[in-house]
Amino acid sequence: MRTIETRFADMQRRRPMVSTLLNFGAAVKGGKFKPRMVSYWFNRLVEKDDFEGTPRREILKHVNALSGSRPVGRDVKFRVRRAKVIKATEGAGVG
């Protein structure tokens, strides 16, 4: 799997007149990157002028959806199930 940085560099080279935000979105699309990695590279690769006036959190939520990764943090509602412990009876399966 190629890194976000490599995919972004390829997009920038192929589409130099397009904003860094759009190229970043195209780079992560379908890559199933972890939200933490998307956020890390977003901060380093996307120019702040490209998303001025739009909350960063909203953009990252959308970019993570493009990536196809599972949401984490406040947007996730899940329930942890306790693992059932099954005791082996004497003589069952032991040989």
Contacts in CASP RR format, 6 or more apart in sequence:
PFRMAT RR
TARGET T0000
AUTHOR 0000-0000-0000
METHOD contacts of the structure
MODEL  1
MRTIETRFADMQRRRPMVSTLLNFGAAVKGGKFKPRMVSYWFNRLVEKDD
FEGTPRREILKHVNALSGSRPVGRDVKFRVRRAKVIKATEGAGVG
1 31 0 8 1.000
4 24 0 8 1.000
4 27 0 8 1.000
4 28 0 8 1.000
4 33 0 8 1.000
4 37 0 8 1.000
4 38 0 8 1.000
4 41 0 8 1.000
4 45 0 8 1.000
5 41 0 8 1.000
5 45 0 8 1.000
7 27 0 8 1.000
7 28 0 8 1.000
8 23 0 8 1.000
8 24 0 8 1.000
8 27 0 8 1.000
8 41 0 8 1.000
8 45 0 8 1.000
10 27 0 8 1.000
11 18 0 8 1.000
11 23 0 8 1.000
11 24 0 8 1.000
11 26 0 8 1.000
11 27 0 8 1.000
12 20 0 8 1.000
12 23 0 8 1.000
15 22 0 8 1.000
15 23 0 8 1.000
15 26 0 8 1.000
19 47 0 8 1.000
19 50 0 8 1.000
20 45 0 8 1.000
20 46 0 8 1.000
20 47 0 8 1.000
20 50 0 8 1.000
21 46 0 8 1.000
21 47 0 8 1.000
21 50 0 8 1.000
21 51 0 8 1.000
21 59 0 8 1.000
22 50 0 8 1.000
24 41 0 8 1.000
24 42 0 8 1.000
24 45 0 8 1.000
24 46 0 8 1.000
24 63 0 8 1.000
25 63 0 8 1.000
25 66 0 8 1.000
28 38 0 8 1.000
28 63 0 8 1.000
28 66 0 8 1.000
28 67 0 8 1.000
29 66 0 8 1.000
29 67 0 8 1.000
30 66 0 8 1.000
30 67 0 8 1.000
30 68 0 8 1.000
31 67 0 8 1.000
31 68 0 8 1.000
31 69 0 8 1.000
32 67 0 8 1.000
32 68 0 8 1.000
32 69 0 8 1.000
33 67 0 8 1.000
33 69 0 8 1.000
34 69 0 8 1.000
35 60 0 8 1.000
35 64 0 8 1.000
35 67 0 8 1.000
35 69 0 8 1.000
35 71 0 8 1.000
35 72 0 8 1.000
36 72 0 8 1.000
38 60 0 8 1.000
38 63 0 8 1.000
38 64 0 8 1.000
38 67 0 8 1.000
38 69 0 8 1.000
39 60 0 8 1.000
42 59 0 8 1.000
42 60 0 8 1.000
42 63 0 8 1.000
51 59 0 8 1.000
61 71 0 8 1.000
61 75 0 8 1.000
64 71 0 8 1.000
65 71 0 8 1.000
70 76 0 8 1.000
88 94 0 8 1.000
END
